[in-house]
Amino acid sequence: MNLVLGLIGLPVFSEGGGFWYVLKPSFGYLIGFCIGTFLTGLIAERMKKKTIPRYFVANFVGLLIVYAVGMAYYYFICNYVIDTPIAFGPLFLYCFLLAVPGDFCLCMLAAVLVKKLKPIWDAQLT
């Protein structure tokens, strides 16, 4: 369920795609998004007790993966490929600290939605 919910947002990050999108700094977030979505789903499916706090942790782990991969790729592309240097401090501020509060709330919303929608989803699949 988490994997499906996560993949719904995938086209938003791709900005239309194309080969040159790979050289954009934000492409790392797309890579991180795919990895983070997979890990979120894996963690959520392997939980013994499926509670809202545990779903939240699974979502937050996926979110941290998105930011870690995205920021590393952003740093590499800016500093070594497109020659627009950025220091780690501003990168951390602009690409992590300013975005996390909103994403934190979205992780909680996703946890509640998954907890409420999973029984409906499971009933439809059987």
mmCIF file of the C-alpha atoms, coordinates in Angstrom:
data_MODEL
# 
_entry.id   MODEL 
# 
loop_
_atom_site.group_PDB 
_atom_site.id 
_atom_site.type_symbol 
_atom_site.label_atom_id 
_atom_site.label_alt_id 
_atom_site.label_comp_id 
_atom_site.label_asym_id 
_atom_site.label_entity_id 
_atom_site.label_seq_id 
_atom_site.pdbx_PDB_ins_code 
_atom_site.Cartn_x 
_atom_site.Cartn_y 
_atom_site.Cartn_z 
_atom_site.occupancy 
_atom_site.B_iso_or_equiv 
_atom_site.pdbx_formal_charge 
_atom_site.auth_seq_id 
_atom_site.auth_comp_id 
_atom_site.auth_asym_id 
_atom_site.auth_atom_id 
_atom_site.pdbx_PDB_model_num 
ATOM 1   C CA . MET A 1 1   ? 0.000   0.000   0.000   1.00 0.00 ? 1   MET A CA 1 
ATOM 2   C CA . ASN A 1 2   ? 2.792   2.436   0.899   1.00 0.00 ? 2   ASN A CA 1 
ATOM 3   C CA . LEU A 1 3   ? 4.557   1.616   -2.345  1.00 0.00 ? 3   LEU A CA 1 
ATOM 4   C CA . VAL A 1 4   ? 1.430   2.432   -4.344  1.00 0.00 ? 4   VAL A CA 1 
ATOM 5   C CA . LEU A 1 5   ? 0.849   5.669   -2.462  1.00 0.00 ? 5   LEU A CA 1 
ATOM 6   C CA . GLY A 1 6   ? 4.476   6.654   -2.956  1.00 0.00 ? 6   GLY A CA 1 
ATOM 7   C CA . LEU A 1 7   ? 4.523   5.909   -6.667  1.00 0.00 ? 7   LEU A CA 1 
ATOM 8   C CA . ILE A 1 8   ? 1.527   8.169   -7.209  1.00 0.00 ? 8   ILE A CA 1 
ATOM 9   C CA . GLY A 1 9   ? 3.861   11.115  -6.608  1.00 0.00 ? 9   GLY A CA 1 
ATOM 10  C CA . LEU A 1 10  ? 6.591   9.929   -9.001  1.00 0.00 ? 10  LEU A CA 1 
ATOM 11  C CA . PRO A 1 11  ? 5.555   11.977  -12.080 1.00 0.00 ? 11  PRO A CA 1 
ATOM 12  C CA . VAL A 1 12  ? 5.622   15.157  -9.976  1.00 0.00 ? 12  VAL A CA 1 
ATOM 13  C CA . PHE A 1 13  ? 9.382   14.782  -9.473  1.00 0.00 ? 13  PHE A CA 1 
ATOM 14  C CA . SER A 1 14  ? 10.271  13.935  -13.069 1.00 0.00 ? 14  SER A CA 1 
ATOM 15  C CA . GLU A 1 15  ? 9.282   17.339  -14.544 1.00 0.00 ? 15  GLU A CA 1 
ATOM 16  C CA . GLY A 1 16  ? 8.512   15.712  -17.862 1.00 0.00 ? 16  GLY A CA 1 
ATOM 17  C CA . GLY A 1 17  ? 11.613  13.500  -17.892 1.00 0.00 ? 17  GLY A CA 1 
ATOM 18  C CA . GLY A 1 18  ? 14.008  13.234  -20.800 1.00 0.00 ? 18  GLY A CA 1 
ATOM 19  C CA . PHE A 1 19  ? 17.705  12.422  -20.914 1.00 0.00 ? 19  PHE A CA 1 
ATOM 20  C CA . TRP A 1 20  ? 18.890  15.861  -19.761 1.00 0.00 ? 20  TRP A CA 1 
ATOM 21  C CA . TYR A 1 21  ? 16.849  15.559  -16.595 1.00 0.00 ? 21  TYR A CA 1 
ATOM 22  C CA . VAL A 1 22  ? 19.574  13.191  -15.361 1.00 0.00 ? 22  VAL A CA 1 
ATOM 23  C CA . LEU A 1 23  ? 22.001  16.131  -15.200 1.00 0.00 ? 23  LEU A CA 1 
ATOM 24  C CA . LYS A 1 24  ? 19.640  18.313  -13.173 1.00 0.00 ? 24  LYS A CA 1 
ATOM 25  C CA . PRO A 1 25  ? 20.441  18.508  -9.463  1.00 0.00 ? 25  PRO A CA 1 
ATOM 26  C CA . SER A 1 26  ? 16.945  17.413  -8.508  1.00 0.00 ? 26  SER A CA 1 
ATOM 27  C CA . PHE A 1 27  ? 17.304  14.042  -10.312 1.00 0.00 ? 27  PHE A CA 1 
ATOM 28  C CA . GLY A 1 28  ? 18.926  12.648  -7.159  1.00 0.00 ? 28  GLY A CA 1 
ATOM 29  C CA . TYR A 1 29  ? 15.659  13.129  -5.323  1.00 0.00 ? 29  TYR A CA 1 
ATOM 30  C CA . LEU A 1 30  ? 13.942  10.961  -7.936  1.00 0.00 ? 30  LEU A CA 1 
ATOM 31  C CA . ILE A 1 31  ? 16.516  8.214   -7.374  1.00 0.00 ? 31  ILE A CA 1 
ATOM 32  C CA . GLY A 1 32  ? 16.110  8.618   -3.608  1.00 0.00 ? 32  GLY A CA 1 
ATOM 33  C CA . PHE A 1 33  ? 12.343  8.627   -4.013  1.00 0.00 ? 33  PHE A CA 1 
ATOM 34  C CA . CYS A 1 34  ? 12.405  5.239   -5.755  1.00 0.00 ? 34  CYS A CA 1 
ATOM 35  C CA . ILE A 1 35  ? 14.739  3.742   -3.137  1.00 0.00 ? 35  ILE A CA 1 
ATOM 36  C CA . GLY A 1 36  ? 12.873  5.359   -0.242  1.00 0.00 ? 36  GLY A CA 1 
ATOM 37  C CA . THR A 1 37  ? 9.496   4.181   -1.529  1.00 0.00 ? 37  THR A CA 1 
ATOM 38  C CA . PHE A 1 38  ? 10.767  0.633   -1.847  1.00 0.00 ? 38  PHE A CA 1 
ATOM 39  C CA . LEU A 1 39  ? 12.225  0.672   1.681   1.00 0.00 ? 39  LEU A CA 1 
ATOM 40  C CA . THR A 1 40  ? 9.082   2.233   3.135   1.00 0.00 ? 40  THR A CA 1 
ATOM 41  C CA . GLY A 1 41  ? 6.957   -0.521  1.621   1.00 0.00 ? 41  GLY A CA 1 
ATOM 42  C CA . LEU A 1 42  ? 9.409   -3.214  2.720   1.00 0.00 ? 42  LEU A CA 1 
ATOM 43  C CA . ILE A 1 43  ? 9.473   -1.954  6.304   1.00 0.00 ? 43  ILE A CA 1 
ATOM 44  C CA . ALA A 1 44  ? 5.681   -1.556  6.407   1.00 0.00 ? 44  ALA A CA 1 
ATOM 45  C CA . GLU A 1 45  ? 5.051   -5.048  5.074   1.00 0.00 ? 45  GLU A CA 1 
ATOM 46  C CA . ARG A 1 46  ? 7.448   -6.717  7.521   1.00 0.00 ? 46  ARG A CA 1 
ATOM 47  C CA . MET A 1 47  ? 6.071   -5.043  10.639  1.00 0.00 ? 47  MET A CA 1 
ATOM 48  C CA . LYS A 1 48  ? 4.464   -7.464  13.057  1.00 0.00 ? 48  LYS A CA 1 
ATOM 49  C CA . LYS A 1 49  ? 2.199   -4.841  14.636  1.00 0.00 ? 49  LYS A CA 1 
ATOM 50  C CA . LYS A 1 50  ? 0.800   -2.443  12.065  1.00 0.00 ? 50  LYS A CA 1 
ATOM 51  C CA . THR A 1 51  ? 0.196   0.697   14.095  1.00 0.00 ? 51  THR A CA 1 
ATOM 52  C CA . ILE A 1 52  ? 0.170   4.347   13.095  1.00 0.00 ? 52  ILE A CA 1 
ATOM 53  C CA . PRO A 1 53  ? 3.471   5.132   14.912  1.00 0.00 ? 53  PRO A CA 1 
ATOM 54  C CA . ARG A 1 54  ? 5.184   2.219   13.141  1.00 0.00 ? 54  ARG A CA 1 
ATOM 55  C CA . TYR A 1 55  ? 3.811   3.287   9.772   1.00 0.00 ? 55  TYR A CA 1 
ATOM 56  C CA . PHE A 1 56  ? 5.079   6.776   10.548  1.00 0.00 ? 56  PHE A CA 1 
ATOM 57  C CA . VAL A 1 57  ? 8.571   5.429   11.257  1.00 0.00 ? 57  VAL A CA 1 
ATOM 58  C CA . ALA A 1 58  ? 8.520   3.486   7.977   1.00 0.00 ? 58  ALA A CA 1 
ATOM 59  C CA . ASN A 1 59  ? 7.464   6.629   6.100   1.00 0.00 ? 59  ASN A CA 1 
ATOM 60  C CA . PHE A 1 60  ? 10.070  8.759   7.856   1.00 0.00 ? 60  PHE A CA 1 
ATOM 61  C CA . VAL A 1 61  ? 12.869  6.286   7.069   1.00 0.00 ? 61  VAL A CA 1 
ATOM 62  C CA . GLY A 1 62  ? 11.866  6.473   3.411   1.00 0.00 ? 62  GLY A CA 1 
ATOM 63  C CA . LEU A 1 63  ? 11.838  10.263  3.623   1.00 0.00 ? 63  LEU A CA 1 
ATOM 64  C CA . LEU A 1 64  ? 15.337  10.347  5.102   1.00 0.00 ? 64  LEU A CA 1 
ATOM 65  C CA . ILE A 1 65  ? 16.577  8.132   2.256   1.00 0.00 ? 65  ILE A CA 1 
ATOM 66  C CA . VAL A 1 66  ? 15.054  10.551  -0.267  1.00 0.00 ? 66  VAL A CA 1 
ATOM 67  C CA . TYR A 1 67  ? 16.852  13.481  1.322   1.00 0.00 ? 67  TYR A CA 1 
ATOM 68  C CA . ALA A 1 68  ? 20.177  11.683  1.787   1.00 0.00 ? 68  ALA A CA 1 
ATOM 69  C CA . VAL A 1 69  ? 20.394  10.495  -1.826  1.00 0.00 ? 69  VAL A CA 1 
ATOM 70  C CA . GLY A 1 70  ? 18.914  13.710  -3.187  1.00 0.00 ? 70  GLY A CA 1 
ATOM 71  C CA . MET A 1 71  ? 21.280  16.009  -1.328  1.00 0.00 ? 71  MET A CA 1 
ATOM 72  C CA . ALA A 1 72  ? 24.347  13.913  -2.187  1.00 0.00 ? 72  ALA A CA 1 
ATOM 73  C CA . TYR A 1 73  ? 23.422  13.919  -5.880  1.00 0.00 ? 73  TYR A CA 1 
ATOM 74  C CA . TYR A 1 74  ? 22.561  17.632  -5.768  1.00 0.00 ? 74  TYR A CA 1 
ATOM 75  C CA . TYR A 1 75  ? 25.955  18.401  -4.218  1.00 0.00 ? 75  TYR A CA 1 
ATOM 76  C CA . PHE A 1 76  ? 27.818  16.280  -6.774  1.00 0.00 ? 76  PHE A CA 1 
ATOM 77  C CA . ILE A 1 77  ? 26.012  17.688  -9.827  1.00 0.00 ? 77  ILE A CA 1 
ATOM 78  C CA . CYS A 1 78  ? 26.320  21.309  -8.696  1.00 0.00 ? 78  CYS A CA 1 
ATOM 79  C CA . ASN A 1 79  ? 29.967  21.134  -7.703  1.00 0.00 ? 79  ASN A CA 1 
ATOM 80  C CA . TYR A 1 80  ? 31.408  18.780  -10.319 1.00 0.00 ? 80  TYR A CA 1 
ATOM 81  C CA . VAL A 1 81  ? 29.124  18.683  -13.374 1.00 0.00 ? 81  VAL A CA 1 
ATOM 82  C CA . ILE A 1 82  ? 27.354  22.002  -13.967 1.00 0.00 ? 82  ILE A CA 1 
ATOM 83  C CA . ASP A 1 83  ? 29.977  24.083  -12.125 1.00 0.00 ? 83  ASP A CA 1 
ATOM 84  C CA . THR A 1 84  ? 27.651  26.022  -9.847  1.00 0.00 ? 84  THR A CA 1 
ATOM 85  C CA . PRO A 1 85  ? 29.330  25.362  -6.492  1.00 0.00 ? 85  PRO A CA 1 
ATOM 86  C CA . ILE A 1 86  ? 27.244  24.996  -3.379  1.00 0.00 ? 86  ILE A CA 1 
ATOM 87  C CA . ALA A 1 87  ? 28.546  24.473  0.136   1.00 0.00 ? 87  ALA A CA 1 
ATOM 88  C CA . PHE A 1 88  ? 27.100  21.812  2.393   1.00 0.00 ? 88  PHE A CA 1 
ATOM 89  C CA . GLY A 1 89  ? 25.641  24.365  4.861   1.00 0.00 ? 89  GLY A CA 1 
ATOM 90  C CA . PRO A 1 90  ? 23.337  26.152  2.400   1.00 0.00 ? 90  PRO A CA 1 
ATOM 91  C CA . LEU A 1 91  ? 22.472  22.838  0.740   1.00 0.00 ? 91  LEU A CA 1 
ATOM 92  C CA . PHE A 1 92  ? 21.440  21.389  4.107   1.00 0.00 ? 92  PHE A CA 1 
ATOM 93  C CA . LEU A 1 93  ? 19.429  24.510  4.939   1.00 0.00 ? 93  LEU A CA 1 
ATOM 94  C CA . TYR A 1 94  ? 17.615  24.867  1.609   1.00 0.00 ? 94  TYR A CA 1 
ATOM 95  C CA . CYS A 1 95  ? 17.186  21.216  0.677   1.00 0.00 ? 95  CYS A CA 1 
ATOM 96  C CA . PHE A 1 96  ? 16.564  19.680  4.101   1.00 0.00 ? 96  PHE A CA 1 
ATOM 97  C CA . LEU A 1 97  ? 15.730  21.957  7.017   1.00 0.00 ? 97  LEU A CA 1 
ATOM 98  C CA . LEU A 1 98  ? 13.212  24.119  5.176   1.00 0.00 ? 98  LEU A CA 1 
ATOM 99  C CA . ALA A 1 99  ? 11.438  21.113  3.639   1.00 0.00 ? 99  ALA A CA 1 
ATOM 100 C CA . VAL A 1 100 ? 11.335  18.609  6.500   1.00 0.00 ? 100 VAL A CA 1 
ATOM 101 C CA . PRO A 1 101 ? 8.544   20.170  8.630   1.00 0.00 ? 101 PRO A CA 1 
ATOM 102 C CA . GLY A 1 102 ? 6.010   19.875  5.813   1.00 0.00 ? 102 GLY A CA 1 
ATOM 103 C CA . ASP A 1 103 ? 7.207   16.399  4.875   1.00 0.00 ? 103 ASP A CA 1 
ATOM 104 C CA . PHE A 1 104 ? 7.089   15.368  8.542   1.00 0.00 ? 104 PHE A CA 1 
ATOM 105 C CA . CYS A 1 105 ? 3.377   16.236  8.557   1.00 0.00 ? 105 CYS A CA 1 
ATOM 106 C CA . LEU A 1 106 ? 2.885   14.355  5.285   1.00 0.00 ? 106 LEU A CA 1 
ATOM 107 C CA . CYS A 1 107 ? 4.530   11.270  6.824   1.00 0.00 ? 107 CYS A CA 1 
ATOM 108 C CA . MET A 1 108 ? 2.018   11.390  9.655   1.00 0.00 ? 108 MET A CA 1 
ATOM 109 C CA . LEU A 1 109 ? -0.888  11.875  7.226   1.00 0.00 ? 109 LEU A CA 1 
ATOM 110 C CA . ALA A 1 110 ? 0.339   8.949   5.111   1.00 0.00 ? 110 ALA A CA 1 
ATOM 111 C CA . ALA A 1 111 ? 0.615   6.744   8.217   1.00 0.00 ? 111 ALA A CA 1 
ATOM 112 C CA . VAL A 1 112 ? -2.972  7.512   9.206   1.00 0.00 ? 112 VAL A CA 1 
ATOM 113 C CA . LEU A 1 113 ? -4.225  6.988   5.640   1.00 0.00 ? 113 LEU A CA 1 
ATOM 114 C CA . VAL A 1 114 ? -2.454  3.652   5.298   1.00 0.00 ? 114 VAL A CA 1 
ATOM 115 C CA . LYS A 1 115 ? -3.804  2.444   8.635   1.00 0.00 ? 115 LYS A CA 1 
ATOM 116 C CA . LYS A 1 116 ? -7.346  3.395   7.621   1.00 0.00 ? 116 LYS A CA 1 
ATOM 117 C CA . LEU A 1 117 ? -7.195  2.335   3.943   1.00 0.00 ? 117 LEU A CA 1 
ATOM 118 C CA . LYS A 1 118 ? -5.224  -0.909  4.240   1.00 0.00 ? 118 LYS A CA 1 
ATOM 119 C CA . PRO A 1 119 ? -8.249  -3.004  5.324   1.00 0.00 ? 119 PRO A CA 1 
ATOM 120 C CA . ILE A 1 120 ? -10.238 -1.641  2.357   1.00 0.00 ? 120 ILE A CA 1 
ATOM 121 C CA . TRP A 1 121 ? -7.322  -2.246  -0.001  1.00 0.00 ? 121 TRP A CA 1 
ATOM 122 C CA . ASP A 1 122 ? -6.825  -5.793  1.268   1.00 0.00 ? 122 ASP A CA 1 
ATOM 123 C CA . ALA A 1 123 ? -10.545 -6.546  0.953   1.00 0.00 ? 123 ALA A CA 1 
ATOM 124 C CA . GLN A 1 124 ? -10.529 -5.402  -2.679  1.00 0.00 ? 124 GLN A CA 1 
ATOM 125 C CA . LEU A 1 125 ? -7.568  -7.620  -3.557  1.00 0.00 ? 125 LEU A CA 1 
ATOM 126 C CA . THR A 1 126 ? -9.167  -10.790 -2.194  1.00 0.00 ? 126 THR A CA 1 
# 
